[in-house]
Amino acid sequence: MMKREDRKIFEEFASRVRAIFHDAQLWAFGSRARGNAEWDSDFDVCIVLEKVDERVDQMIRNIAWEVGFEKERVITTIVIERKEFEIGPMSESTLVANIRREGIPA
């Protein structure tokens, strides 16, 4: 189970992302979502949006850097288009299966 402090950080990140991308779906996954992270573990977050391009990806990375800097966490993002996440080749990947299985939605 995700630790309280990590949950707050995740919710802050999700709030900032959704302030710009209202339809964003976010999941935390990995060791911080499981609650077994080390002090230096990164924070893995998957963001699913209708459309993704380099500009959108950079905006998400900037938000991740800002929140991570403020909260002393490295936030690693994976930004995926909704179609890819739901029915594209990525939907069959081990990564997406892992996010669906253990991911914690915001």
C-alpha positions as CSV (number, residue, x, y, z in Angstrom):
1,M,0.0,0.0,0.0
2,M,1.2,3.5,-0.9
3,K,2.6,5.5,2.0
4,R,0.7,8.6,3.1
5,E,3.4,11.0,2.1
6,D,3.8,9.4,-1.4
7,R,0.0,9.6,-1.8
8,K,0.0,13.3,-1.1
9,I,2.8,13.8,-3.6
10,F,1.0,11.8,-6.2
11,E,-2.2,13.7,-5.7
12,E,-0.4,17.0,-6.0
13,F,1.2,15.9,-9.2
14,A,-2.2,14.7,-10.6
15,S,-3.8,17.9,-9.6
16,R,-1.2,20.0,-11.5
17,V,-1.4,17.7,-14.6
18,R,-5.3,17.9,-14.6
19,A,-5.2,21.7,-14.3
20,I,-3.8,21.7,-17.8
21,F,-5.0,18.3,-19.2
22,H,-8.5,17.9,-17.8
23,D,-9.1,14.4,-19.3
24,A,-5.8,12.9,-17.9
25,Q,-5.9,9.5,-16.3
26,L,-3.0,8.9,-13.9
27,W,-1.7,5.8,-12.2
28,A,1.2,5.4,-9.8
29,F,3.0,2.1,-10.1
30,G,6.2,0.5,-9.0
31,S,7.8,0.5,-5.6
32,R,6.3,3.7,-4.3
33,A,2.8,2.5,-5.3
34,R,3.5,-0.9,-3.5
35,G,4.8,0.9,-0.5
36,N,8.2,-0.8,-0.5
37,A,10.3,2.0,-1.9
38,E,13.8,2.9,-0.7
39,W,14.5,6.5,0.2
40,D,16.1,7.1,-3.2
41,S,13.5,5.2,-5.3
42,D,11.9,7.1,-8.2
43,F,8.2,7.7,-8.4
44,D,6.7,6.0,-11.5
45,V,3.6,7.6,-12.9
46,C,1.7,6.7,-16.1
47,I,-0.4,9.5,-17.7
48,V,-3.0,8.6,-20.3
49,L,-4.2,11.4,-22.6
50,E,-6.3,11.7,-25.8
51,K,-3.4,13.1,-27.8
52,V,0.3,13.1,-27.0
53,D,3.1,15.0,-28.9
54,E,6.5,16.2,-27.9
55,R,5.1,19.5,-26.5
56,V,2.6,17.7,-24.3
57,D,5.3,15.2,-23.1
58,Q,7.6,18.1,-22.2
59,M,4.9,19.9,-20.3
60,I,4.3,16.7,-18.2
61,R,8.0,16.3,-17.6
62,N,8.2,19.9,-16.4
63,I,5.3,19.4,-14.0
64,A,7.1,16.2,-12.8
65,W,10.3,18.1,-12.2
66,E,8.6,20.9,-10.4
67,V,6.7,18.7,-8.0
68,G,9.6,16.4,-7.6
69,F,11.9,19.3,-6.7
70,E,9.5,20.6,-4.2
71,K,8.8,17.2,-2.6
72,E,12.4,15.8,-3.0
73,R,11.3,12.9,-5.2
74,V,12.3,11.9,-8.7
75,I,9.1,11.5,-10.6
76,T,9.4,9.4,-13.8
77,T,6.6,9.7,-16.2
78,I,5.3,7.6,-19.0
79,V,2.8,9.5,-21.2
80,I,0.6,7.3,-23.5
81,E,-2.2,8.1,-25.8
82,R,-5.5,6.6,-24.7
83,K,-6.0,4.6,-27.9
84,E,-2.5,3.0,-27.5
85,F,-3.2,2.3,-23.9
86,E,-6.6,0.7,-24.6
87,I,-6.3,-1.1,-27.9
88,G,-2.9,-0.4,-29.5
89,P,0.2,-2.6,-29.4
90,M,1.2,-0.9,-26.1
91,S,-2.0,-2.3,-24.5
92,E,-0.5,-5.8,-24.8
93,S,2.8,-4.8,-23.3
94,T,4.1,-6.1,-19.9
95,L,4.4,-2.5,-18.8
96,V,0.7,-1.7,-19.3
97,A,-0.3,-5.1,-17.8
98,N,1.7,-4.2,-14.7
99,I,0.1,-0.7,-14.5
100,R,-3.3,-2.3,-14.8
101,R,-2.5,-4.9,-12.2
102,E,-0.8,-2.8,-9.5
103,G,-1.4,0.8,-10.5
104,I,-3.1,3.1,-8.1
105,P,-5.3,5.7,-9.8
106,A,-5.4,9.3,-8.9
